[in-house]
Amino acid sequence: ILASFAQEESKSVSDNCKWRIRKDFSEGKPMNLMLMYGYRSENGKIEIDPEEAAIVRRIFSEYLRGDGSPTIAKRLREEGVPRRYGGEWTATAVREMLLNEKYTGDALLQKTYIENHLTKRKCFNRGELPQYYAENTHPAIIDHETYEKVQTLIAERREKANVQKDVAARYPLSSRIVCGC
């Protein structure tokens, strides 16, 4: 009986937290910006960290120059550029930065959600819940024009690589040349 009361209390607390978070999203209040590389919180206000913001701008400009995420990450590791919470720069971290609209001062809210209060598994929101796009919620590090150029370049590179097609469709000679041995 006590365990069922505890589980119901856990569900109630979870529902209340979800309600508060979704209410903030619907009002255009982004969350956890101070955790993002390039930003910090000063007296409860989100501000740009000048040193980290320079790295963010550099990543965007190097990508536009033609460098890929792995190349940029390798260069940052070689130069010993620190990450906010330690660890090494990876292609995935660079790519996530390039795809994040929050660097423009806008925020797409509720990209992910927690499945339920028991498993606490994070899921990507693919239309299950409403998403909110809030403009000018915080200072921008990257202008919209640069961000859009990067998104276009990412889409072009993805299309050129045909990442979602099978190997035979990706490369013109796949499955056409067979080893005689």
N, C-alpha and C positions, 0 to 999 in steps of 0.2 A: 504494500500500500504506500509506504514512504517513498519507494523508488518511483512509483507512478506519479506521485505528487511532485517529486524532484524533476522528472522528465517534463511534466506539464509546465512547471515553473520555467524550465530552460526554454521551452517552446515559446512561452509568453514573452520572456526577455528578448529572445531572438526576433519575434514578430515586432516588438516595440522598436528595436534597433533598426530593423529593415524599414519600418514606417518612417522613422526619423531620417534615415539616409535617403530614401526615395523622395521625401518632402524637400530635403536640401537640394537634391538633383533637379526636381521640378522647378525650384526657385533659381537654378543656375549656379549653385554653390559647389565648386569643385572640392575634392578631398585629396589630402596627402600630397599636395604640390611641393611642400617643403622637403619631401623625400626624393624628389626628382633631381637628377644631376643638372646643375645650373641654377637652382633655386635654393633659397634658405628662408627661414622664418625669423623676423626681427620684431619683437613685441607683438606677436600675433599677426603680423602683416607679411605677406609673401613678397620677397625682394629677389632681385637677380644677384647671384654670386658672380662677381666680375671674372675671376680666374676660371671657374668652371664654364661660364657662358662663352668665354673665348674658345674653349675646347669644343663646345657644341657648335659654334659658328664654323670652326675649322673643319669639323666632321662633315657638315653640310657642304662646305665649299670644296673639300677634297672629293666628295662623292660626285658633285657636279663637274669637277675636272676630269672625271673618268675612273677614279679609283673605286674599287669594290669594298664592301664591308670587311672581308678578311684582310685586305691590304691595309686599310685604315686601322683596324684593330692591332695588327702586327706592328705598325709604325708607332702607335701609342704605347704598346708594351715595351718596344725597344727604347723609347725615349723615357720610360719610367713615369708616364703620366698616371697619377693616382686616381682610382675610382673612389667614389664617395664612401662606400662601406668596405673598402678593401677588395681583394680579388683582382683578377686580370681582365683586361679588355678582351672581349670575344667578338666574333663577327655577329653573333646574335644580339649582343648588347648594343652594338653600333647600329644594326638594322632596326631594332626596336626604337632607338632614338630617332632615326630617320623617319620612321612611320608615325611618330607621336605628334599629333596636332597641337598638344599643349605648349610646344615651343613657340607657337604663333600667338599665344595669349588667349586662345580659345580652348574649349574643352568639350569633348564628346563624353558624356557621363553615362554610367551604367554599361560599360563595355563587358563587364563580367558580373557574376552574381554568385552567391553561395547556394548550393543545391538545397540543403536543408540543415536544420540545427543539430542533427546527429552526426552526419558524415563530414559536414563543413567543407565539402569539396567545391573548389572554385570552378565555375563553368563559363565559357564564353557566351555572351548574349547574342544569339542569332535570331532575334525577333521574339523570344519568349517573353521579354519584359520591354517596356518602352525605354527608348534612349532619348537623351536630351542633348542638344548642341547649344552650349552657352558661349557667347562671344564676349571678348574683352574682359575676362574674369580676373586676369593677372597680367603683369608686364610680359611683353613678348621678347624673346631672344632672337628669333628668326622671323623675317617678314613673310607675309603670305605668298608673295611671288616666288621667293626662293623655295619655300615649302612645296608649292605646287609644281615647280620645275623638278624637284627631287622625286615627287610622287609620279610624275610623268615618266621620268627616267627609270624608276623602279619598275613601272608597268611595262615599258618598252623592253627592258632587260628580261623580265619574266616571260614576255611573249616570245622574244628572240630565243630564249632557252627552251621554250615549250615545256616547262617544268611539269605541267600536269598531264602531258601526254606520255604514252609508253615509250620505251627506248627506241623502238623501231620507227616511231614517228618523229623522234627528236633529231636523229642523225641520218643523213641521206643514204649512207652505205650500210646502216645497221641491217642485219639479217640477209644481206645480199652477198657478202663475201664469207665463205665458210672454209675453215682450215682443212686441207686435204689429208691431214694425218688423223 
